[in-house]
Amino acid sequence: IILNQENLDQITGGISTVGYDRKNIKSGIVHIGVGGFHRSHQAFYTHLLQEKYNAQEWGICGVGLREGDRKIHDVLTKQDGLYTLIVKHPNGKIEPSIIGSIGNFILGVDNPLLVIDRMADAATKIVSLTITEGGYNFNPATGEFDFDNPAIQHDLKNPDSPKTVYGYLTAALKKRRDAKLKAFSIMSCDNILHNGDVARKMLLSFAKKQDAALAVWIEKEVCFPNSMVDRITPVTTQSDIDYLEKNYGIKDEWPVTCEPFIQWVVEDNFSNGRPEYEKVGVQFVPDVKPYEKMKLRLLNAGHSVLGLLGAIHGHNTINACMEDKTFVDYLRSFMDKEATPILDEVKGIDLDQYKDSLEARFANPNIKDSVSRICSESSAKLPKFLIATLEENLAEGRSIEFATLVIAAWCYYSDKQVDKNGQPMEIIDAMAKELHTAAAKTGTDPLAFIKQESLFGDLAKNERFADLYSVMVQKIYNDPNIKKHMKDML
Ligand code: NAD
């Protein structure tokens, strides 16, 4: 059965499908960046709301801004926005369901004006984002907007044919202001500390350069709720596609797989209304910061710890790392000794239990989250997830050993691009070239990698860190058996 609206009734056999009438649902939400995560998280919650509470105003119009989004555009258009979410439990149980909350999809590279009009339409109340850390266009060391990006320069000069999210948002908000419509909220769902504040700061930097009066209006009218999002969503594989066809007879060209755990904590701060997500388990809080910090500094940093060390060791998946006692013990020591001390109190959460649950989630043998996905875009992730923790611990004179070995491993990984057995590793990173060039100088200057100021600020000048890093990086270069070095620290 080819998955589409017409064939929905034919889908049976233990799979939950769409029980609501999708015809009259309005797209109250325009979502930019319909990757795996949006489809396992926000689109799933929105689907539940429609399924249980008939939330007619709150359908989703998917938007992709880049040529790379053509495939998802073509698949979702062919499938009338429908796709299968395959939840994989740790005990082996697999639970697929058809999700219906995405009504349609528009591709910005084909038709920028259509995207702008959709966002400027009165029915649109929220524009949400999962555009990866790189999409926010800030310099990781200074936190300031990067005006040197040629796509940003293009957008400043060409408001009617934008390429970046900032060009689109300002063009749509200008139309709304001119039409005397209320502004939409901009809801970031990316893994960035204070994601709403960052989106706001970056958009205002751009808007001020392009149209100062519009920037004043945006500052006053647009809400940017901060949120903490969580559900591990690996990249879809061919075997997921085959599984659905073999076991359920469903031909879905791009299903999504994920773990059963799901969490979304959002600040209740919206310009133009919001779905009643609290009815389906979303937590609305006045201040999301302690939750975000806990998640980024334990889960996301923990992922990077396992990913970078695991890549060098030759583990391909996160669950393979968690079958290896040295990795489990190393992760826990990092979390206990270096991440936990920098966290504030998180109301309603027992941190020991949270760390236990992270270990169990990472170990889920059905998720098979690839180490290469976790290591991708480390240059955007590590400054926020790991280097920030290291800096805070340095300032307080606390342990920095466990994070420092990971940074040294990152240098080796960026330089050699092979694991300890000589197997090639694919490096996916917007800064891959710069990382490689800096790392390759380690032989003559052991601190070359950490001298990259856009990532490390002036950390290379900190004697305690520089000395420790220098010892560790040389140890790895002399003997890439990373597990031996990890064991020595336990
Ligand atoms: P994905 O690769 O499946 O999708 C990424 C999407 O972002 C694509 O639509 C892509 O076109 C878009 N994008 C990338 N760079 C962009 C740019 N510069 N401008 C506009 N759009 C851009 O990735 P995913 O797994 O869906 O993850 C997306 C984000 O979601 C992550 O970066 C992270 O912040 C957040 N997240 C992911 C997970 C997870 O487990 N996958 C969990 C929590 C949060």
Residues whose N, C-alpha, C, O or C-beta is under 5 A from the ligand:
A	BS01	NAD	G33 V34 G35 G36 F37 H38 L65 R66 D69 T130 I131 T132 E133 G134 G135 C189 D190 N191 V229 D230 R231 I232 T233
